C-alpha cells in the first residue's frame, strides 16, 4: 500500500495511491492522517474523491514532520570511502521541515555553496508514538518507507565539527513520492546525476538497520507519528571522489530505492 500527500487546487490531501488512481483519505496530509487511531485500516478502506495518476503533484509525504532525524556514516562503503572507523553508536543530526521538497520539485543549490553533494537514502516514517522501544515495539512503530536525498553543502558542513549547517538549507532535501506501508526493509538504493549512476548499493550494507535506529533514537526522545528518519547514504558521494564532483545548476538527480519509488529533481540556484 502506497500513501502520499498531493497538492490540489484547494490545498493538500492525504491519498492512497492505487494502480488506477489516487484516493483521498479525508486528511490534509499524511502527518495528520498517521496521527489517527487505526490509520492502516482507514487507509485500506478509504474511498474519497479520486485523482488520475498522470500529473499528480507530490508534496513531501509528511510536509511538516515534528522531527527529521538523520543518520551519518551508516553504510560500510561510505564509512570506508571517508576514511573512518565503523561507529559504535549511530551518528545523529537533524533537519528542519523547511528543507523538504517533493519528489519532482526543484532542489535549490545554496547561493553561498560551491560543494553541494548528493546522498541517496532510505527514509523511515514513524506511524505510532514510541519511547524506549524494544525491537518488537520499534518494528511496529514503523509506518513504512520512503526515498530521501540528503543533499549536503559540504563546504558549510565542514566549517565546524557540527554538521547541521550544511544539511538543512531551505528546499534542499527531496522526499517521496510516497510512503510504502510494508513490514520488510527495502533493498537496492541508487543515485544518478544526468544519467551517470554514482551510487549503487543495498540496505544490507547498513551498520544500524531501521529497527535498531528507532530503538536507539526513541531512547533519547519520543518518536511521533510522521517523524522522518533518514538512515544514511552508501558510498559514491561526490565529496569523496578524486577529483571531487558536485551538483550544478540544471543537473537532474534521480534517486531510487527498489520497491519504494523514485525521486527526480532538477537543480536550481537558490538564495
Buried (B, 14 or more C-beta within 10 A) or exposed (E): BBBBBBBEEEEBBBBBBEEEBBBBBBBBBBBBBBBBEEBBEBBEEBEBEEBEEEEBBBBBBBBBBBBBBBBBBBBBBBBEBEEEEEBEEBBBBEBBBEBBBBBBBBBBBBEEBEBBBBBBBBBBBBBBEBEEBEEEBBBBBBBBBBBBBBBBBBBBBBEEEEBBEBBBBBBBBBBBBBBBBBEEBBBBBBBBBEEEEBBBBBBEBBBBBBBBBBBBBBEEEBBBBBBBBBBBBBBBBBBBEEEEBBBEEEBBBBBBBEEBBBBBBEBBEBE
